[in-house]
């Protein structure tokens, strides 16, 4: 096996690991955002919109990175057939 294939397999493993990590973080953020946006709260002025904004911005960044990683993983897996 040549060195390029070994490097690409390493990149594939790293991308899959990073994807799982970010996917888990995204799931946690979704739960947190849902709790911050409690639909059963009668007084909407109690919503901590600053926290919601920070968490949704982080979630947005994660989703963009997940899309990029998914594309990279698919391309590498296609290469290895």
C-alpha positions in Angstrom: 0.0 0.0 0.0 1.4 3.3 -0.9 1.9 6.3 1.4 -0.8 8.4 -0.2 -3.5 5.7 0.4 -2.4 5.4 4.0 -2.6 9.2 4.4 -6.1 9.3 2.8 -7.3 6.5 5.1 -6.1 8.5 8.1 -7.9 11.5 6.8 -11.1 9.5 6.4 -10.8 8.1 9.9 -10.2 11.6 11.3 -13.1 13.1 9.4 -15.5 10.3 10.7 -14.3 10.9 14.2 -14.7 14.6 14.0 -18.2 14.2 12.4 -19.3 12.0 15.3 -18.0 14.5 17.8 -19.7 17.4 16.1 -23.0 15.5 15.6 -23.1 14.7 19.3 -22.4 18.4 20.2 -25.2 19.4 17.8 -27.7 17.1 19.4 -26.8 18.5 22.8 -27.2 22.1 21.5 -30.6 21.3 20.1 -31.8 20.0 23.4 -30.3 23.1 25.1 -32.0 25.5 22.7 -35.3 23.7 23.1 -35.1 24.1 26.9 -34.2 27.8 26.5 -37.2 28.3 24.2 -39.6 26.7 26.6 -43.0 26.7 24.7 -44.8 26.3 28.0 -43.5 29.6 29.4 -46.3 32.1 29.7 -44.1 35.2 29.9 -42.0 35.4 26.8 -40.0 38.3 28.3 -38.3 35.7 30.5 -36.5 34.1 27.5 -32.8 34.5 27.7 -32.4 35.6 24.1 -28.7 36.2 24.4 -28.1 32.6 25.4 -30.3 31.4 22.6 -28.5 33.5 20.1 -25.0 32.2 21.1 -26.2 28.6 21.1 -27.9 28.9 17.7 -24.8 30.6 16.2 -22.7 27.7 17.5 -25.2 25.2 16.1 -25.1 26.9 12.7 -21.3 26.7 12.6 -21.5 23.0 13.5 -24.0 22.3 10.8 -21.9 24.0 8.2 -18.9 22.0 9.3 -20.9 18.7 9.4 -22.0 19.3 5.8 -18.4 19.9 4.8 -17.2 16.8 6.6 -20.0 14.7 5.1 -18.9 15.7 1.6 -15.3 14.9 2.4 -16.2 11.5 3.9 -18.3 10.6 0.9 -15.6 11.6 -1.5 -12.9 9.6 0.3 -15.2 6.6 0.6 -15.9 6.8 -3.1 -12.2 6.9 -3.8 -11.7 3.7 -1.8 -14.8 2.1 -3.4 
